[in-house]
Amino acid sequence: CPQNPALPVDSPDCQPCPDNPNVWIKDDECAADLINTKTATNSTQGNIDATTRKARAGDKITYTITTENRGLLSENVTMRESLKDVLEYATLIDNGGGQFDKETKTLTWPEVSVQSGTKESRTFLVQMMKKIPLTNTGVSDEDSYDCKMVNTYGNSTEIDVNCATEKKVVEQV
């Protein structure tokens, strides 16, 4: 067997890794290695990294989630994005081809095969509300209405929200 000399050539296990014929199919190297990442860009404020400046009422923020396969084997992936925290201050205005579940506040795209050495990206757009809510920070969930939009797809993005001074004063009192 060219990929594993310990096997006879007629063995049913004598098969190459589908995405690299020089590696045996049961070798540890013959696996997918998926890396998920996310970026956020504020187009209203000059296409800046949205994590570097406070989001203001009406701003449009473009999120891009990416799954990269650094391994030697393709893998089917369903890309999902929870928008629960983001939607406290923004509205989804372009789902980027995904399906939005209003109950779970999750955006999901159809399963896709991420080939070895490739990336799959999905982009969606939110717009900050015209009036930022003055809702108090949650008692049971301290991350709720905390003047930040945090969500994770591999890495986390944290976007500070330009909340009204009244909200900060009331919460301090």
C-alpha positions as CSV (number, residue, x, y, z in Angstrom):
1,C,0.0,0.0,0.0
2,P,1.6,3.3,-1.1
3,Q,0.1,5.3,1.7
4,N,0.8,2.7,4.5
5,P,3.5,0.1,3.8
6,A,2.2,-2.0,6.7
7,L,-0.9,-2.9,4.7
8,P,-1.1,-5.1,1.6
9,V,-2.1,-3.3,-1.6
10,D,-5.4,-5.2,-1.9
11,S,-6.5,-4.3,1.7
12,P,-9.8,-2.4,1.9
13,D,-8.0,0.0,4.2
14,C,-5.4,0.8,1.5
15,Q,-6.9,4.1,0.5
16,P,-5.5,7.6,0.2
17,C,-6.9,10.7,2.0
18,P,-9.5,12.2,-0.4
19,D,-7.9,15.6,-0.4
20,N,-4.2,14.4,-0.3
21,P,-3.4,11.2,-2.1
22,N,0.1,11.0,-0.4
23,V,-1.5,10.5,3.0
24,W,-3.3,7.3,4.2
25,I,-7.0,7.7,4.9
26,K,-6.8,6.6,8.5
27,D,-3.7,8.8,9.3
28,D,-4.3,11.5,11.9
29,E,-3.3,14.1,9.3
30,C,-6.2,13.1,7.1
31,A,-8.7,15.3,9.0
32,A,-10.4,18.6,8.7
33,D,-9.0,21.5,10.8
34,L,-11.7,24.1,10.9
35,I,-10.9,27.6,12.1
36,N,-13.9,30.0,12.6
37,T,-13.4,33.8,12.6
38,K,-15.5,36.9,12.5
39,T,-15.0,40.6,11.6
40,A,-17.3,43.6,11.9
41,T,-17.0,46.8,9.9
42,N,-18.9,50.0,10.6
43,S,-19.7,51.4,7.1
44,T,-21.4,54.5,8.4
45,Q,-18.2,55.6,10.2
46,G,-15.9,55.1,7.1
47,N,-15.6,51.3,6.9
48,I,-13.6,51.1,10.2
49,D,-13.2,48.0,12.3
50,A,-16.4,48.3,14.3
51,T,-14.7,47.1,17.5
52,T,-12.5,50.2,17.6
53,R,-15.2,52.9,17.9
54,K,-18.6,53.2,19.6
55,A,-21.6,52.4,17.4
56,R,-24.0,55.2,17.2
57,A,-27.8,55.3,16.5
58,G,-28.4,54.5,12.8
59,D,-24.9,53.1,12.1
60,K,-24.7,50.1,9.7
61,I,-22.4,47.3,10.7
62,T,-21.4,44.5,8.4
63,Y,-20.4,41.2,10.0
64,T,-18.4,38.6,8.1
65,I,-18.1,35.1,9.5
66,T,-15.5,32.7,7.9
67,T,-14.8,29.0,8.3
68,E,-11.3,28.0,7.0
69,N,-10.2,24.4,6.5
70,R,-6.5,24.1,7.2
71,G,-6.7,20.3,7.3
72,L,-6.4,17.6,4.6
73,L,-10.0,16.5,4.5
74,S,-13.2,18.3,3.5
75,E,-15.9,18.7,6.0
76,N,-19.6,19.7,5.8
77,V,-20.4,22.7,7.9
78,T,-23.6,24.5,8.9
79,M,-22.6,28.1,9.7
80,R,-24.7,29.6,12.5
81,E,-24.6,33.0,14.2
82,S,-26.4,34.0,17.4
83,L,-27.6,37.6,17.2
84,K,-29.3,37.7,20.6
85,D,-27.0,40.4,22.1
86,V,-26.7,42.3,18.9
87,L,-30.4,42.6,18.4
88,E,-30.9,44.5,21.7
89,Y,-29.5,47.5,19.9
90,A,-29.7,46.8,16.2
91,T,-32.0,45.3,13.5
92,L,-31.0,42.7,11.0
93,I,-31.5,44.4,7.6
94,D,-29.7,41.9,5.3
95,N,-29.4,38.2,6.2
96,G,-26.8,37.4,3.6
97,G,-28.8,34.4,2.3
98,G,-29.2,32.8,5.7
99,Q,-32.5,31.9,7.4
100,F,-33.3,33.9,10.5
101,D,-35.1,32.2,13.5
102,K,-36.9,35.0,15.4
103,E,-37.4,32.8,18.4
104,T,-33.7,31.9,19.0
105,K,-32.4,35.0,17.2
106,T,-30.1,32.8,15.2
107,L,-29.0,33.2,11.6
108,T,-28.3,29.9,9.8
109,W,-27.0,29.1,6.3
110,P,-27.4,25.9,4.4
111,E,-24.7,23.2,5.0
112,V,-21.7,23.6,2.8
113,S,-18.6,21.5,2.1
114,V,-15.5,23.3,3.1
115,Q,-12.7,21.8,1.0
116,S,-9.1,21.3,2.3
117,G,-7.2,24.6,2.0
118,T,-10.3,26.8,1.3
119,K,-12.5,29.3,3.2
120,E,-16.3,29.8,3.2
121,S,-17.6,33.2,4.3
122,R,-21.0,34.6,5.0
123,T,-21.8,38.3,5.4
124,F,-24.9,40.0,7.0
125,L,-25.8,43.5,7.8
126,V,-27.4,45.1,10.9
127,Q,-28.4,48.7,11.5
128,M,-28.3,50.3,14.9
129,M,-31.7,51.4,16.1
130,K,-32.5,55.1,15.5
131,K,-33.0,55.5,19.2
132,I,-30.7,53.4,21.4
133,P,-32.9,51.7,24.1
134,L,-32.5,53.0,27.7
135,T,-33.4,49.5,29.0
136,N,-31.6,48.7,32.3
137,T,-28.9,46.1,32.3
138,G,-30.4,42.7,33.0
139,V,-30.5,41.4,36.6
140,S,-30.4,37.7,35.7
141,D,-28.2,38.4,32.6
142,E,-25.7,41.1,33.3
143,D,-24.6,41.1,29.6
144,S,-28.1,42.1,28.5
145,Y,-28.5,45.8,27.6
146,D,-25.0,46.6,28.9
147,C,-24.2,49.1,26.1
148,K,-22.1,46.4,24.3
149,M,-22.9,44.1,21.4
150,V,-21.0,40.8,21.8
151,N,-21.2,37.7,19.7
152,T,-18.9,34.9,18.9
153,Y,-18.0,32.8,15.9
154,G,-14.6,31.4,16.7
155,N,-13.4,34.7,18.0
156,S,-15.6,37.2,19.8
157,T,-16.4,40.7,18.6
158,E,-17.3,43.3,21.1
159,I,-18.8,46.6,19.9
160,D,-19.4,49.4,22.4
161,V,-22.7,51.1,21.9
162,N,-23.0,54.9,22.4
163,C,-25.7,54.7,25.1
164,A,-27.4,57.9,26.3
165,T,-26.0,59.6,29.4
166,E,-29.3,59.2,31.2
167,K,-29.0,55.3,31.0
168,K,-25.5,55.4,32.6
169,V,-26.6,57.9,35.3
170,V,-29.7,55.9,36.2
171,E,-27.8,52.6,36.4
172,Q,-25.1,54.2,38.6
173,V,-27.7,55.6,41.1
